[in-house]
Every structure is written in structure tokens, then in C-alpha cells.
Amino acid sequence: MGSKVVRKESVKKPGAPTRLWSYEDIRQVLEENTGIDNVEGIKVDLPEGHYHDMIRLSPKAFAEMKRLGFFISRGACFSGGVLSYLSNELRVLDWSNCHLQSLPSNFHGEKLVVFRMYQGCIKEIISRKFKSLTVMQFFVCKFLTKIPDLSSCSNLEKLDIVACENLVEVHASVGFLDKLDDLYLNGCPSLKSFPRHVKLRSLRYLTLLSCSKHQNFPPQIECKMELLSSIDLEALQYKNGLHPILGTSLLCLIRYL
């Protein structure tokens, strides 16, 4: 019923409703830069028959959307130049097939709670004050090379990095996120740099799979990890048995269970 009400409001002026989820309306708003200040949320779901459509995002598509609180896009493909603006009111940024290599420089993300990208072109995440962030997830982002300094993300609870084939470095600050509950790294074969020191009091789940080049592991554990309940490390097999690094890792971590 709510969607019908919003759809009725948007017939004459697509940028007028506070929330947009009609694909055709969203496409018009983003391509023709017709969004206005009262838009608080956008959710893009591709309708049947539109799977090969491309949204040609205007660089100023979000320029007037000062109140935008969530942007969720599932499956749609985007093209266009560098984005000039994203609202600092954003709580959720969940964007698949994002063509951007980096976020706009004027986006500080202090209210961002969920930051998720899937099959995007994101290349760098400039360290921001994501002080409200609880979930950060990157899936199949082949241009991503490093996870930056996250020391300002004091509320981060979940960090998932999956199939980011060119990821080389996870910044040392990740080892000191006091509220981190779930650290998941899977399918990052280029990963070499992992935090040398770990002080993760809240950690429950640790997963490191298919990251065969990682170094600095096992880390030096600097606190009791009393909540740790699941450790999933890829046990690479050598002629003499278990990979020596992983064998040591298990012994080191089990002490803190």
C-alpha cells in the first residue's frame, strides 16, 4: 500500500516523494538530475526484462538530495563520470555494480552504519571518520588493493572481504577494533599484509580462507579473546603435513578460547 501511495505521488514529479523504488522513476532522477531535497531513500531493484539496462549516472545526480539516508541498489549497472556529491546523512550505502573508483571527497560518512559493495570498481577507500559504522562488506571488488586505517571506526562489528583478488593489505588498525565481532577474509589470494598485533576482545568468529600469500600470521595476541567461538583457517597441505604458519596459528589462538 505504501509503495502505491508513493508511486501515485511521483506520477507528475519523480523527485517529489521521500522514497524512491520505482525503477523507471529512479532511472529518470539519476540520469536527468531531477532529485530534490526531500528524497530520503532510494532502493533500486531491476524489474524483469531490464537485466541488461545501464543507468547513466549524472555526476550531480545526488547533489540536491541533502537528506538521503539510504541508497540500496541490487543488480542494476551504472556508468558515468566521477560523482560530485553524496549526502552525509547516509546511514546505508549498499551498492552492487558501482562504477565509482572512490567515494566523493566531500563525503565524510559520520552517520554511515552499513557500507556494502558487490562487484564494484571501488579502488580505494580513503580513511574517513566512519564513527557510526557497524558493517563493512566488499564482495568481488577486483580493483580494491587495501583496507585503510579504520581506527576511527570504533563501532565496527563485522568486516567481510570476499573474492577481492587484488587485495594486498589489511591495515594494522583492524587488529585493534574493540567491538569487532566477525572478521571474515575469503578468496583474497594476493593478501600479504595482515595486522601483526591483535587486540580484539569482542571477536567471536575468525575466518581466513584462500589467502595463501598472507604474512605476519599468526599475529601477536595482546588480550584474552574469551568470546572467540569459531576459527576457520584454510589448512594448506604440504608434503610434511599442515602448513607451518597455520599450525602455529591454531596453537596460538586456541590458548585464548
Secondary structure as GFF3:
##gff-version 3
##sequence-region A 1 257
A	DSSP	alpha_helix	2	9	.	.	.	ID=ss1
A	DSSP	beta_strand	19	20	.	.	.	ID=ss2
A	DSSP	alpha_helix	23	32	.	.	.	ID=ss3
A	DSSP	beta_strand	41	45	.	.	.	ID=ss4
A	DSSP	beta_strand	54	57	.	.	.	ID=ss5
A	DSSP	beta_strand	70	74	.	.	.	ID=ss6
A	DSSP	beta_strand	77	80	.	.	.	ID=ss7
A	DSSP	beta_strand	92	96	.	.	.	ID=ss8
A	DSSP	beta_strand	114	118	.	.	.	ID=ss9
A	DSSP	beta_strand	135	139	.	.	.	ID=ss10
A	DSSP	beta_strand	146	147	.	.	.	ID=ss11
A	DSSP	beta_strand	158	162	.	.	.	ID=ss12
A	DSSP	beta_strand	169	170	.	.	.	ID=ss13
A	DSSP	three_ten_helix	172	176	.	.	.	ID=ss14
A	DSSP	beta_strand	182	186	.	.	.	ID=ss15
A	DSSP	beta_strand	197	198	.	.	.	ID=ss16
A	DSSP	beta_strand	205	209	.	.	.	ID=ss17
A	DSSP	beta_strand	220	221	.	.	.	ID=ss18
A	DSSP	beta_strand	230	233	.	.	.	ID=ss19
A	DSSP	beta_strand	237	238	.	.	.	ID=ss20
A	DSSP	beta_strand	241	242	.	.	.	ID=ss21
A	DSSP	alpha_helix	244	254	.	.	.	ID=ss22
###
